[in-house]
Amino acid sequence: MRQNRIVYACALLLPWASALRLQHLDVVLVGPQYASNVGSALRLCACFEVGRLKLVAPEYDREADATYERRFAMPQGRAVRDARTTEHATLDEALVDVDFSLAFSRRSGASRTHEDFGQAAPALARRDLRTALVFGREADGLTTAELARCGGSVEIASADSLNLSHAVSIALADIYGRAESEAPAAPDVAPDAHIDALVARLGEALGSDAEGFRATSRGKVPADPRLAVARRLLRRAAATSAEVGALHGILGDLS
């Protein structure tokens, strides 16, 4: 009888024991070029209890480099590779089931301004939003169009550009540490889809295409920079769903 009670108690505790501390996080690697970095990212996802790793159009042959990828993943990361890793053709596809996405970038410019990661990190420990951390290619990072697809962008303070797996480790270690302590209730920050819908409606009112980009000597930039500014302002203000709804109402009245 006593043995049965112990088995029953263990069964009740099992879901809690198996829960991942950062279950709500997806690490998204866009166009990774080296199997070693992906393998290291797999190990990091295991160490910091990340929910999922998503690979977007890897630029190396995963089948040919499978052994190399698994070697860097170590035993811990191989479990993530086998059970919690998915591959996607586009960033849009990888973010379809995500509430909020945050891009990591070092390149700056008129249409590429980033928040300091230290300021954005506290909100990322919030577990009620499916959140994606988006990292770009080792050689040249994320394109302007890929940055615009994300809800916000941050830069990790450093004297020089970081290796992909190093950037992932810094981000996850910070968020993991914050998730240990109970933080005050976070505000109802509007998910990406709500912000994008509002910006698209603003673009219609201005006669602009919210998703349009024009080619320049430095690559593609938003066709109407005013919409990019509006999206950044809404994200920086951590606009709530109610506030976004109120702005929809204002646009409706103006139209």
N, C-alpha and C positions, 0 to 999 in steps of 0.2 A: 504493500500500500504506500509506504513512504517513498519507495523508488518511483512509483507512478506519479506521486505529487511532484517530485523533483523534475521528472520528464515534462510534466504539464507546465511547470513554472518556466522551464527553459524554452518551451515552445512559445510561451507568451512573450518572453524577452527577446526571442530571435529577430523579429522585425526591427527592434531598436538597435540590436547589436550589429545588424547588417546594413543599417541606414548609413549613407554616405554624408559626411558633413557638408560637402559642397555639391550635393545631388542636383541642386538647381542650376549649376553652371555647365555650359558647353564651351570647350576650347575649340576654336575654329582656325585651322591653318589653311590659308589661301595660297595655292600654287607652291607648296613646299618643294624645294629642289634637292634636298639631301635626305636619304633614308636615316642617317645618323641623328639628325635633328628630330625627325618624327619619332624615332625610337626613344630618344631622350624625353620628348613630350609625353609619350605613353607612360614612361616610368613616373614622370611628374604627376600625371593625372591619377596614377595609383597612389602615390605618396600623399597627395593632398585631397584624395577622395572626391575627385571630380566626376560629375554624372556621365558626360559623354565627350568623346573627341571626334570632331568632324573634319575630314580632309576634303578640300575643294580643288579639283583638277590638279592632283599632284604632278609635278614636272619631272619626276623620275619614274622608272619602271618598277612599280611595287612588286610585281611578280618576280622580276629578276633580282631585286634587292631585298627580298623577303627575309633572308637569313641575316643580312646586315641590319635591317630594321629591328628584328627580334633580338639580336645580340645587344643592341643599345637599350632596348626596352627592359632587359633583365626579366627575371620571373614575374615580378610584380606587374610590370607593364604589359607583359604578354597576355595576362588575363583581361586587361582593358582592351587590348588589340582584338582579342577574340570575341568579347561580349559587348563592348561599349563603344566601338569605333565604326563610323559609317563614312562612305565616300560619296561625294556629290559633284555634279557637273558644273554648277554655278553657285555663287554666294547666295543668290536669291533662294535657291533650293535648300541650302543649308540653314537658312534663317526662317523658313516658312513656319515653324512651330515655336518660335522664340518671341518673348514679350519685349525684351530690350537687348540691344546689341551695342557693344563698345569696341571701337577700333583702336589699335595701338599703332602709332606712327611717329616718325622722327622728322620726316620731310615737312617743311612749312612753306607757306605762300599765301597769296591773297585769298585763295579758296581752301586753304589748308591750315587752319588755326586749331590748336589743341589745348585741352585743359590739362593741368598737372595731374598725374595719376594719383598722387597722395590725396588730393581733394576729392576725387571721384571714388576712391576705394571704399569708404565706409558704406555707401549705398549698395555696393556689390555683394555685401554679406547678407543682404536681405533675401530670405529664402522663399518668399511667396511669388517671385517673378522668375520665369525661365529666362536666364541671362546668358548671352554669348559674348565671349572675349575673342575678338577677331585679330589675328596676326597675319602679316603679309609675307611676301617672298624674301628669302635671304638677301638677294641681290638688290632689289629695288622696292620692296615693301608693297603697299596697297596702292592701286590707282585712285585717282580722284573720284571716279565713278563708284568704286568699291567703298571709299570713305563715305560718300554721300548716301550709300545704301544703309549705313549703320546709324544708330540713334545718336551717337556721339563719338568723339575721338579724344584720346589722351596720349601724353608723352611721358615716358619714364625718364626722370632726371639722370643724366649721365654725361661724362665728358666726351664720349664718342658713341658710335652706333653699337648696339648690343647684338650678340648672336641670337638667333631666333629662340633656341631653347633656354638661353639665359633670361631673355625677356619674359618668357612663359613662367619660369621659376620665380622670378621676382614678384610678378603679379599674383600668382597662386599662393605664395608664402604669406604675402600681406593679407589677402582675403581670408585665408585659412585661419590666421591668428585672430582676426577680428570676429570670425564666426564662432570662436570659442566662448566669448563673453556675450551676455545678453545685451543687445543694443536697444535703445528706445524705439518704439514703433515708428516705422518709416512712413512718410506721407504716401498718398495714393498717386504715385507718379504715373502719368499716362504712358501706355506702351507705345512702341514705335509705330504700330499700325494707325493709332489715333493721331499721332503727330503727322505722319505722312499724309493721311486723309485731309487734315486741316491745311497743310502746305499745298496740296494739290488743288484744294478749293480756292485758296488764295491765288494760286497761279492762274486758275480759270478767270478769276475776277480781274487779274492784271493782263489777261490775254497771253499768258506765258505757259510753257510746258514744264511742269514741275520736275519731270524726269529727263528733260532735254539737256544735252551737253554739246559744246562746240569744240572743234579741234584747234589747238594752238601749238606753237613751237615747243611748248613744255608738256604737251599731252592734252587730254580732254579736261575741260572745266565746265561748271554749270552754265547753261545758256543764259539764265537770268540769275545773277549773283544775289539779287534781293531775296530770292527764295531760300538760298543757302544760308543767308544771314538770319532769316526768320526761323529756320529749323534749328540753328545753333542757339538762338535766343531762347526758344521754347525749351530746349534741352538744358541749357545753363540755368534756367529758372526753375527746373524740375516741375514743369506744369502738370497739374493733376488732371484726371479725366474730366472732372467737373469744370475746371477752368478751360480746358480745350472745348468742351461742350458750349460754354458761354461764348467763346470766340466764334464758334460755328454760328451761334445765334446772331452775333453782331454782323457777321458776313451776310447772313440771310436777310437781316433788316436792311443792310446797305444795298443789297441787290434788288 
